[in-house]
């Protein structure tokens, strides 16, 4: 009888739900200084990627020199070189499976510039977007680029994409013209290389809503996902391994970060409401395929980080990184499963410090885990 009771007890333990791991502690996060400048938007439009050797690479705007810089680890600290002598905004950097880096930015003249780096940068103009434009980039499984943008003159949401031989430029929807910041749009490809786009939708100066677009057998289609107030700016998008589309975006009325997801139907929920939140959210999948997001809290001047553990968002403030400015966060994971992001620090009216923020592998036992 005692053996039976022991076996039953062991079985109950195995069947019981496993407790969730604790979030990474603040002491594990650290910041590595990359470069500094005096102008207010210095490093504001930075993007982070890892090459095939596992080295972090950064593309960012240098407002002092009015050009675009690339940074990579050097013998001591970071080595910073000029990627192009053009002034650039909304820099994007991605690496394909063959080790080639792909970069994109919007020039001061409003041109959409795209280039590849294999020891040296080779840039080309993909299209003219006008003033006050927004840009994001994704790569398909063959390493071909997809560039989503909003034209600052016409207000047209577009997707320019390369099939390996020819560039295509697809108009998607009129989303309106608003030269305010925090109207970032986002693009992601699913496992079948189908593009998905999130963007703010405010034609004719209407209240902002969240727009979602994708392409099917009949071409591009779009729908409005959230119209409950001023919502849809600073969006990010990603598609998980199950094909579920996830979008994070700002609720400007309530100063919240919200989460919308599509698994056959749209669902919407509050992600984080403790602060002035939702600026510059950036999404990435960790090694377990779980959704992670980095974003900025303007009220506390701090970076925030959250990940989806089952159906629950677990959140923390990166206090050890210190006070930050509102700038693009560019969340990405390295080959060891550690999260990395970008941050800009500096007092109002003072110099700006561009930092590489990462979770120190020394404290890997504290990393967020999803118990299965």
C-alpha positions as CSV (number, residue, x, y, z in Angstrom):
1,X,0.0,0.0,0.0
2,X,2.8,2.4,0.8
3,X,4.4,1.8,-2.6
4,X,1.1,2.6,-4.2
5,X,0.7,5.8,-2.2
6,X,4.3,6.9,-3.2
7,X,3.6,6.2,-6.9
8,X,0.4,8.1,-6.7
9,X,2.2,11.0,-5.1
10,X,4.9,11.0,-7.7
11,X,2.3,10.9,-10.5
12,X,0.5,13.9,-9.0
13,X,3.7,15.9,-8.8
14,X,4.4,15.1,-12.5
15,X,1.0,16.2,-13.5
16,X,0.9,19.4,-11.5
17,X,1.4,22.7,-13.4
18,X,5.0,23.8,-13.2
19,X,5.6,27.2,-11.6
20,X,6.8,30.0,-13.9
21,X,10.4,31.2,-13.6
22,X,11.2,34.5,-12.0
23,X,12.0,37.4,-14.4
24,X,15.6,38.3,-15.0
25,X,16.9,40.5,-12.1
26,X,18.0,44.0,-12.7
27,X,21.6,43.2,-11.8
28,X,21.9,41.0,-14.9
29,X,21.3,43.8,-17.3
30,X,24.2,46.0,-18.4
31,X,25.0,48.7,-20.9
32,X,28.1,48.9,-23.2
33,X,28.8,52.5,-24.5
34,X,29.2,52.6,-28.3
35,X,29.5,56.3,-29.2
36,X,28.5,59.7,-28.1
37,X,27.4,62.9,-29.8
38,X,26.0,66.4,-29.0
39,X,22.9,66.6,-31.2
40,X,19.5,65.8,-29.8
41,X,18.7,62.9,-32.2
42,X,22.2,61.3,-32.1
43,X,21.8,57.5,-32.1
44,X,18.0,57.8,-32.0
45,X,17.5,55.6,-35.1
46,X,19.8,52.7,-34.2
47,X,19.4,49.1,-35.2
48,X,21.1,46.0,-33.9
49,X,21.9,42.6,-35.6
50,X,24.3,39.7,-35.1
51,X,26.5,38.4,-37.9
52,X,27.1,34.7,-38.5
53,X,30.1,34.8,-36.1
54,X,27.8,35.9,-33.3
55,X,29.2,39.5,-33.2
56,X,26.8,42.4,-32.6
57,X,26.7,45.0,-35.3
58,X,24.9,48.4,-35.1
59,X,23.8,50.8,-37.7
60,X,22.9,54.3,-36.4
61,X,22.5,58.0,-37.3
62,X,25.3,60.4,-36.4
63,X,23.6,63.8,-36.1
64,X,26.9,65.5,-35.4
65,X,28.6,64.3,-38.6
66,X,25.3,64.1,-40.5
67,X,26.0,60.6,-41.7
68,X,25.2,56.9,-40.9
69,X,27.7,55.0,-38.8
70,X,28.3,51.3,-38.3
71,X,29.7,49.9,-35.0
72,X,31.2,46.5,-34.3
73,X,33.4,45.1,-31.5
74,X,37.0,46.2,-31.8
75,X,40.2,45.3,-30.1
76,X,39.2,47.6,-27.3
77,X,35.5,48.6,-27.0
78,X,33.6,49.4,-30.2
79,X,35.0,50.2,-33.6
80,X,32.9,52.9,-35.3
81,X,33.1,53.5,-39.1
82,X,31.2,55.5,-41.6
83,X,28.6,53.4,-43.5
84,X,27.7,56.3,-45.8
85,X,28.2,60.0,-45.7
86,X,24.4,60.6,-46.2
87,X,22.2,61.8,-43.4
88,X,20.0,58.9,-42.5
89,X,16.9,58.2,-40.3
90,X,15.0,55.0,-39.3
91,X,18.1,52.9,-39.8
92,X,17.5,49.2,-40.1
93,X,20.1,46.4,-40.0
94,X,19.5,42.6,-40.5
95,X,21.8,39.7,-41.2
96,X,20.9,36.8,-43.6
97,X,21.9,33.2,-43.2
98,X,25.0,33.6,-45.5
99,X,26.5,36.3,-43.3
100,X,25.7,39.3,-45.4
101,X,24.4,42.3,-43.6
102,X,21.4,44.2,-45.0
103,X,20.9,47.9,-44.1
104,X,18.2,50.5,-44.9
105,X,17.5,54.0,-44.0
106,X,15.6,57.1,-45.1
107,X,17.9,59.9,-46.4
108,X,17.5,63.6,-45.6
109,X,16.1,64.0,-49.1
110,X,13.4,61.4,-48.4
111,X,14.9,58.6,-50.5
112,X,14.6,55.0,-49.3
113,X,18.2,53.7,-49.3
114,X,19.0,50.0,-49.2
115,X,22.5,48.3,-49.1
116,X,24.4,45.2,-48.3
117,X,27.7,44.8,-46.4
118,X,30.2,42.1,-47.1
119,X,33.4,43.9,-46.1
120,X,32.1,47.2,-47.6
121,X,28.7,48.8,-48.0
122,X,27.0,48.9,-51.4
123,X,24.0,51.3,-51.4
124,X,21.2,51.9,-53.8
125,X,18.0,54.0,-54.0
126,X,14.9,51.9,-53.9
127,X,12.3,54.7,-54.1
128,X,11.5,58.3,-53.2
129,X,9.3,58.6,-50.2
130,X,9.0,62.4,-49.5
131,X,9.3,64.1,-46.2
132,X,8.4,62.7,-42.8
133,X,8.5,59.0,-43.8
134,X,8.7,55.8,-41.8
135,X,10.6,52.6,-42.7
136,X,11.0,49.0,-41.6
137,X,12.7,46.0,-43.2
138,X,12.5,42.2,-43.1
139,X,14.3,39.4,-45.0
140,X,12.8,36.3,-46.5
141,X,14.4,32.8,-46.2
142,X,16.6,33.5,-49.3
143,X,17.9,36.8,-47.9
144,X,15.8,39.0,-50.1
145,X,14.7,42.3,-48.5
146,X,11.1,43.6,-47.9
147,X,10.9,47.3,-47.1
148,X,7.6,48.7,-45.7
149,X,7.2,52.5,-45.7
150,X,4.7,55.4,-45.4
151,X,5.1,58.1,-48.0
152,X,5.3,61.5,-46.4
153,X,3.7,63.2,-49.4
154,X,0.8,60.9,-50.4
155,X,0.3,59.1,-47.1
156,X,0.5,55.8,-49.0
157,X,1.6,52.6,-47.1
158,X,3.8,50.7,-49.5
159,X,5.9,47.5,-49.6
160,X,9.0,47.4,-51.8
161,X,10.5,43.9,-52.2
162,X,13.2,42.2,-54.1
163,X,12.7,38.7,-55.7
164,X,16.4,38.1,-56.4
165,X,16.4,39.8,-59.7
166,X,13.9,42.7,-59.7
167,X,12.5,45.2,-57.3
168,X,8.7,45.5,-57.0
169,X,6.8,48.4,-55.3
170,X,3.3,47.6,-54.1
171,X,0.9,50.3,-52.9
172,X,-1.3,48.9,-50.0
173,X,-3.5,51.6,-48.4
174,X,-3.8,55.3,-47.8
175,X,-3.0,55.7,-44.1
176,X,-2.7,59.5,-43.8
177,X,0.0,62.0,-43.3
178,X,1.2,63.0,-39.9
179,X,4.8,64.1,-39.4
180,X,4.7,63.5,-35.6
181,X,7.1,61.0,-34.1
182,X,6.1,57.6,-32.8
183,X,4.2,56.6,-35.9
184,X,6.6,53.7,-36.6
185,X,5.3,50.9,-38.8
186,X,6.6,47.4,-38.8
187,X,7.0,44.4,-41.1
188,X,7.6,40.7,-40.4
189,X,7.6,37.5,-42.6
190,X,6.0,34.3,-41.5
191,X,7.4,30.8,-42.1
192,X,6.1,30.8,-45.6
193,X,7.8,34.1,-46.4
194,X,4.4,35.9,-46.4
195,X,4.8,39.6,-45.3
196,X,2.7,41.0,-42.5
197,X,2.6,44.8,-41.8
198,X,1.3,46.9,-38.9
199,X,0.9,50.7,-39.3
200,X,-1.0,53.7,-37.8
201,X,-4.1,54.5,-39.7
202,X,-5.3,58.1,-39.6
203,X,-6.5,59.4,-43.0
204,X,-7.6,63.0,-43.1
205,X,-6.3,63.7,-39.7
206,X,-8.7,61.2,-38.1
207,X,-8.2,59.6,-34.7
208,X,-5.4,57.1,-35.1
209,X,-6.3,53.4,-35.4
210,X,-4.2,50.2,-35.8
211,X,-4.0,48.8,-39.3
212,X,-2.8,45.3,-40.3
213,X,-2.0,44.3,-43.9
214,X,-0.9,41.1,-45.6
215,X,-0.8,39.6,-49.1
216,X,-2.8,36.7,-50.4
217,X,-3.8,35.1,-53.6
218,X,-5.8,38.2,-54.5
219,X,-3.0,40.6,-53.7
220,X,-2.6,42.9,-50.7
221,X,-5.5,43.3,-48.2
222,X,-5.8,45.3,-45.0
223,X,-8.1,45.7,-42.0
224,X,-8.4,48.0,-39.0
225,X,-7.7,46.0,-35.9
226,X,-8.3,48.6,-33.1
227,X,-10.3,51.8,-33.3
228,X,-11.1,52.3,-29.5
229,X,-9.4,55.7,-29.1
230,X,-6.0,57.0,-30.2
231,X,-4.3,53.7,-30.8
232,X,-1.8,52.2,-33.3
233,X,1.4,54.3,-33.1
234,X,4.8,52.9,-32.3
235,X,3.7,49.4,-33.5
236,X,5.8,46.3,-33.8
237,X,4.9,43.0,-35.4
238,X,6.1,39.4,-35.4
239,X,4.7,36.0,-36.4
240,X,5.4,33.0,-34.0
241,X,6.0,29.4,-34.9
242,X,2.3,28.6,-34.8
243,X,1.6,31.3,-37.3
244,X,0.0,33.6,-34.8
245,X,0.5,37.3,-35.6
246,X,1.4,39.5,-32.7
247,X,1.3,43.3,-32.7
248,X,2.3,45.6,-29.9
249,X,1.3,49.3,-30.1
250,X,0.6,52.4,-28.1
251,X,-2.7,53.6,-26.7
252,X,-2.0,57.4,-26.7
253,X,-5.2,58.2,-24.7
254,X,-4.3,56.0,-21.8
255,X,-0.5,56.0,-22.2
256,X,-0.5,52.2,-22.3
257,X,1.2,49.5,-24.3
258,X,-1.3,47.1,-25.9
259,X,-1.1,43.6,-27.5
260,X,-3.2,42.4,-30.4
261,X,-2.9,38.9,-31.8
262,X,-4.5,36.9,-34.6
263,X,-5.0,33.1,-34.3
264,X,-7.9,32.9,-36.7
265,X,-9.6,35.8,-34.9
266,X,-8.3,39.1,-33.5
267,X,-7.8,39.5,-29.8
268,X,-6.7,42.6,-28.0
269,X,-5.5,43.2,-24.4
270,X,-3.6,45.6,-22.2
271,X,0.1,44.6,-22.0
272,X,1.4,47.2,-19.6
273,X,-0.3,50.3,-18.1
274,X,2.1,51.3,-15.3
275,X,3.7,54.5,-16.7
276,X,3.7,56.5,-19.9
277,X,4.3,53.5,-22.0
278,X,4.3,52.0,-25.5
279,X,7.0,54.1,-27.2
280,X,9.3,52.3,-29.7
281,X,8.2,48.8,-28.9
282,X,10.3,46.0,-30.6
283,X,9.3,42.3,-30.8
284,X,11.5,39.2,-31.0
285,X,11.1,35.5,-30.4
286,X,13.4,33.7,-27.9
287,X,14.8,30.2,-28.2
288,X,11.5,28.7,-26.9
289,X,9.5,30.6,-29.5
290,X,8.0,32.9,-26.9
291,X,7.2,36.5,-27.7
292,X,9.4,39.2,-26.1
293,X,9.1,42.9,-26.3
294,X,11.3,45.9,-25.4
295,X,9.8,49.4,-25.0
296,X,10.3,52.8,-23.4
297,X,8.6,54.3,-20.3
298,X,8.7,58.1,-20.8
299,X,7.4,58.7,-17.3
300,X,10.3,56.9,-15.6
301,X,12.8,57.5,-18.4
302,X,13.6,53.8,-18.3
303,X,13.6,50.8,-20.7
304,X,11.0,48.2,-20.0
305,X,11.1,44.5,-21.0
306,X,8.4,41.9,-21.1
307,X,7.9,38.4,-22.4
308,X,4.8,36.2,-22.9
309,X,4.8,33.3,-20.5
310,X,1.9,31.1,-21.5
311,X,-1.0,33.6,-21.5
312,X,0.7,36.0,-19.0
313,X,3.0,38.9,-19.7
314,X,5.9,39.1,-17.3
315,X,7.5,42.5,-17.1
316,X,10.4,44.4,-15.6
317,X,12.1,47.8,-15.6
318,X,15.8,47.9,-16.5
319,X,16.8,50.0,-13.5
320,X,20.5,49.2,-13.6
321,X,20.8,50.6,-17.1
322,X,19.8,54.0,-15.8
323,X,17.8,56.8,-17.3
324,X,17.3,56.6,-21.0
325,X,15.9,58.8,-23.8
326,X,13.0,57.7,-26.0
327,X,14.7,56.0,-29.0
328,X,14.3,52.9,-31.0
329,X,14.9,49.8,-28.9
330,X,15.7,47.1,-31.6
331,X,15.3,43.9,-29.5
332,X,17.2,40.9,-30.8
333,X,18.5,37.6,-29.4
334,X,22.0,36.2,-29.8
335,X,22.8,32.5,-30.6
336,X,23.0,31.8,-26.8
337,X,19.4,33.0,-26.3
338,X,20.4,36.2,-24.6
339,X,18.3,39.4,-25.3
340,X,20.0,42.6,-26.6
341,X,18.7,46.0,-27.4
342,X,19.7,49.6,-28.0
343,X,19.4,52.6,-25.7
344,X,20.2,56.3,-25.8
345,X,21.2,58.1,-22.6
346,X,21.8,61.8,-21.8
347,X,20.2,64.7,-20.0
348,X,17.8,67.0,-21.8
349,X,19.9,69.6,-23.8
350,X,23.1,67.6,-23.2
351,X,25.2,65.1,-25.1
352,X,23.8,61.7,-26.1
353,X,25.4,58.3,-25.4
354,X,24.4,55.4,-27.6
355,X,24.5,52.1,-25.7
356,X,24.3,48.4,-26.4
357,X,22.1,46.9,-23.6
358,X,22.3,43.2,-23.0
359,X,21.5,40.6,-20.4
360,X,24.8,39.4,-19.0
361,X,25.3,35.6,-19.7
362,X,27.1,35.4,-16.3
363,X,23.6,35.5,-14.8
364,X,22.0,33.1,-17.3
365,X,20.4,31.2,-14.5
366,X,18.0,34.2,-14.1
367,X,17.0,34.3,-17.7
368,X,13.3,34.0,-18.4
369,X,12.3,30.4,-19.0
370,X,9.1,28.9,-20.1
371,X,8.5,25.6,-18.3
372,X,6.9,23.1,-20.6
